[in-house]
Amino acid sequence: MITAKFKQNLAGMFTSFEITGHAGFADIGEDIVCAAVSVLAIETVNSLDKMAGHQMIVEEADREGGYLYAEVRPELTPEQKSITQILLKHLYLSLEDVATTYPDYVRIKKLTRK
C-alpha cells in the first residue's frame, strides 16, 4: 500500500509531504496506481521549481523506489508561498481522488504540526 502523509502548520499551510510504499495493484511496470501517485508527486516538485522558482528539500529512494519526502523551504517570498500552497493543495486533492478510487492501495494522512 502507498501511504501519503502531508504535514501542515497551525495556519493550515502545507509544509511537507512523504510518500512511502508500493501500491501492489499490478506487476512492476504495469501498476497504474503506483504510476499515478509517482507522476503527481514528482511533477508537483518539478512544477514548484518551474512556476515558483524554488526547489523543495527532497529525499528519495532511487534504487528501490517507494519513498519520496519533500519539504517547503522556509525562505520564500509571498508569491512563492502562494504558488507552493496551490500546487501542494492540488497534489493533496489529486491523491485523495486516487485513494477514493483505489482505497485498498492508497492511504492519505494529514498531520498538523504544533
N, C-alpha and C positions, 0 to 999 in steps of 0.2 A: 504494500500500500504506500502511496505517496502522501506525506504529511507536509502541509504548508503552514508555517507559523508566521504571523505578522505581528510586529510589536508597534505599539502606539505610545506616545507620551500622554500626559494627563490632559493636554489640549486636544487630543484626538488626532494628532498628526502622526502619520506612519514614519517610523524611524529605521526599521529594518524588516527583512523577511528571510526565512530559512526554509528551504525545500529539501526534504530527505526522502529516500526510499525509491522503490520501483513499483510501478502500477501492477504488473503481473497480469495485465489484461490479455496479452498475446506474447508470442515469442519476441525476443530482442530483434529490433529492426522492423517489426511489424506491429508494434504496440502503439496504437493511435492515441491512447490516453497519455502515455508517457511522452509521446511526441508533442501533444497539445500543451501539456504543462511546461515542457522544456522550451518550446518556441515562445510561449507567453512570457516566461521568466527572463530568458536571455534577451529577447527583443525589448523588454522593458528596460533592462540595464543599458543596452545599446542605444535606445531612444533617449534615455536621460542624457547620455553623452552628447548625442547629436542635437537634441532640442533644448536642453537646459545648459549645455556647455560645462558639465561636470561629470566626473566618474565616481560611481559609488565605491565604497570599500568592499571588495569582493573576495570571497574564498570559495573554491570549488574543488571537487574531486575529479580530476580529469581522467585518470586511468580507469577507475571502477565506476565512475559516474554516480548518479543518485544523490548528489549533495551540491547545493548552492546556497551560499549565505551572502546577502548584500545589505550594506548599511549606508544610510544617508550621512554624508559629511556634514559637520556642524557649521562650517563657514560658508553658507550660501547667501546669495542676495535674495531679497524678497521675491523677485521674478523667478529665480531658480527654485526657491521653496515652493512657489505656486505650481510650477510645471511639474516638479517632483511629486507633489501630492496628487495631482491629477493623474499622472501615469501610474503611481503606486495604487491609487484607488481603482483605476481601470484594471490593473493586474489582479487585485483582490476580488473584484466583482466577476472578472472573467474566470478566475479559478473557482469561485463559488458556483458558477454555471457548470463548469466541468464536474465539480463534486456533486452537484444536484443530478446531473445526467448519469454519472458513474459513481454512486455512493459507496460501492464496495471497493473502490480503487483509489479514491482521493478524499482526503480529510483536510479541512481548513480550520485553523485556530487563530483567534485574535487575542493578543495579550496586551494589557496596559501596564506600562512602567510607571513606577511611583517616583 
